[in-house]
Amino acid sequence: MTKSISISYIGEMEYGEAWDKQKQIVKAMDEQQQEEHLLLLQHPPTYTIGSQRHPEHLLLGPDQLRERGISLFEIDRGGDITYHGPGQLVGYPLLWLDSSKGLDLHGYLRDLEQVIIDYLGAYGIKGSRKPEYTGVWVGDEKICAIGVKFNKCRHRKGFITSHGFAFNVKQGIQEEGFRGIIPCGIQEYGVTSLEDVTGRNFTVEQAAEGIVPYFNDLFGYSGSLNLV
């Protein structure tokens, strides 16, 4: 039996607002006042530094960040530094992982990767994993970064997920944001996008619509995309 979920494409939202929204939904889900969610959106240019805390992987100083209009957040997800910006589909799955049914937290990360791999496969593109890193790659270029937080429930058994994936859609996103950082602390590999690997044009909304069926199939949901 499939499960219900609320799936929304919000358009562009400031990073801090989206982070607060995730926290509110996680709390309400823990109290069983809201159903599970998948938030799909874009952010204005933003760097986020995860729990690994490697500030040396940010190559720009405060003045350069201001000149380029890039915000900076130190946040509570796993992983290193990454970029969010226009032309990238960001997905925040807020899901309850029931500990009474057994938990495989690493398996959850692999499932997020598989959603993107399956979506790429529909266009004849071979997405892959690298054993030492989280995320999805096409050859030696990263197309999707993944970093999550497992929020321990207070009112029921298990965890509620937050944060999620950042899937590069538009050509040129590599130049716009990733040049100012060492993405995820990885120096030996590059970054690519859906438009680069397919040679086709996409809107971020089209990518959101396309990914939803693969997310539903893999995680066992029956949600449809709502445009907010």
N, C-alpha and C positions, 0 to 999 in steps of 0.2 A: 504493500500500500504506500502510495506517495504521500509526502507531508506537505502542508501548506507553508508558504513563505511570502513575505512582502518583498517585492523587487522593484526598485525605483532607479530611474536615471534622472539625476538632479540637474545636470548641466555643470556649470562652474560654481564652486563653493570655496571660500577661503579655508585654508588648512585648519586653522584654529577652531573655526565653527564646526567643521566636519569632525574634528577630534572630540569636541564637546558633545556633538550629537551621538557619536558612538558610545561615549560614556553613559549618556542618558538612557540609550536603548539597552545597553548591557545591564544597567541597574533595574530597569523595568522588566527585562526578560528574567532576571534572577528572581524577581518578586512575582513572576508569572502574570504580569500585567500586559505584556506585548508578545506577539509572535516573533519568530525568527525573521531576520532581514538580510537582504543583499543590497547594499547601497553602491550605485555605480555613478561616477562623476568625473569631473576634471578639476584640477586646482590651478590657480595662478602660479607663476614660477616660485618654487619652494624647494629648499633643501631640508631633509629630515635626517637627524643623527640618531640611530638606534642605540640599544643598550650596550653594544660593544664599545662605544665611546672612543672613537679615533678622530679627534678634531684635526689631526694633521692631514687627514684625507680631504679636508676642505681647502682648496687652493686659493680662495679669494678672501681678502680682508673685509672688515665691516664697510669701509668706504666703497669698495668695488661691489659689494652686495647691494648697497643703496643705489649706486649708479645704474645697476642692471635691474633693479626692481625685484630682487629675489629675497624672499623671506627665509628665515632659518628657525627650525624648531628642534630641540632635543626632546625625544619622545620615549615612550615606554614599550615599543615593540622590540623584538629581537633584530639582530643584524647591525650593519654599519650604515654609512651615509648613502643616500640616494637622492634622485631628483624627481620632482613632480612638476608638471607644467601642461599648458595647452597642447593638445595633440596626443595626449596620453590618457588611456582609460584606467582609472583607479577603481578597484573593487574592494569594498569592505564587507565581507561575509560576517554576520553576527549570528552565530549558530551555537546551539546548546549541545555540548558533548556529554552525554549521560555516562557517568562513571560506572553505573550499575551494569552497563552492557559491555564494559571493557573499553579502555582508552588506548588509542594509538596516536599520540600527538605528532610523531614524525610522519605517520601515515596521512594525517590531515594535510601536511605540507605537500606530500607527494600527490594527493588528490587535487589540490589547487594547481599544481604544475600540470597534471594530466588534463584538466579542463582546457588550458591554453594549448597544450600539445594536440588535443583532439580538434580544437577549432582550427589550428594551423593546418592540420591534416586535410581538412575539407577543401583547402586551396592547393593541395599537393605539396605543401611545405613540411619538411621533416623537422619538427621541434624535438629537442633532446634535453637531457639532464647532464650535469657534470657532477660526479660523485662527491667532490669536495665542496660544492657550493649549492645553495638553494636558488631556484629560479629556472627559467626556460631559455634555451639557447637555440640559435640556428647557426650551425657550424660553430665557429669560435666567437660569435657575437651574441650578446645577451639581448633578448627581446622582451623579457618580462622579469621584473624583480619581485620577490616575495619576502615579506617580513610580517610576523603576526605576534599577538599577545594572547595567552590563555589566561582568562580572568577566572579565578577560583570562585565558585558560587558560595553564597552565604546561606541561602534559603533552600537549596536543593543540592543534590549530589552532582558533581561534575564541574565543567568549565564552560564559559562562554567566550567564543573567539572574538577578537577585534583586530583592526588593521587588516592587511591582506595583500593584494597584488597591484602592480603598476605595469600595464601593458602598453608598450610604445606603438602608436598607430601611425602618426604622421611622419612623412619623410622630413629630415632636417632637425628632428628633436635632439639628435646627438650634438649638433653644433650649438643649439640654443641653451642647453642646460648642463649636459654631462661634461663639457670641457672644463668646468669650474671645480670638479671634484675628481677623486679616484673612486669610481662607482663601486660601492660595496667593498672597497679596499682592494679591488682586483685590477692590477696594472697590466696583466699580460693579454687580456682579451678586450674586444671592442663592444660597441652597442649598435643595435639595428632597430628597425621598425617594420610594422606590417606592410606599409607601402613599399619600403625598400625590398623586402623579400618576395613580394608578389608582383611588383611592377604595376599595381592597380591603385586607384584612388579610393579612399575610405573617409567617411566622417567618423568621429569618435562614437556618435550615437549608433551608427551602423554596426560598429564593432561590438557595442554593448548588446544590441539586439541579437547579433550572431552568437555571442558567447552564452547567453542565457540558456538555450536548450541543452548545451553541453554541461553546464553547471547543474541544471535540473536532473539530467540523466545520471550523472556521476554521483550526486549527493542524495538522490531520491526525493526531489521536490517536484511540485507541480505549479510553481509560480509563473505569472506572466509579467512582462515588463510594463511598468507604469511610468509615463513621462511626467515629471514634476515641473 
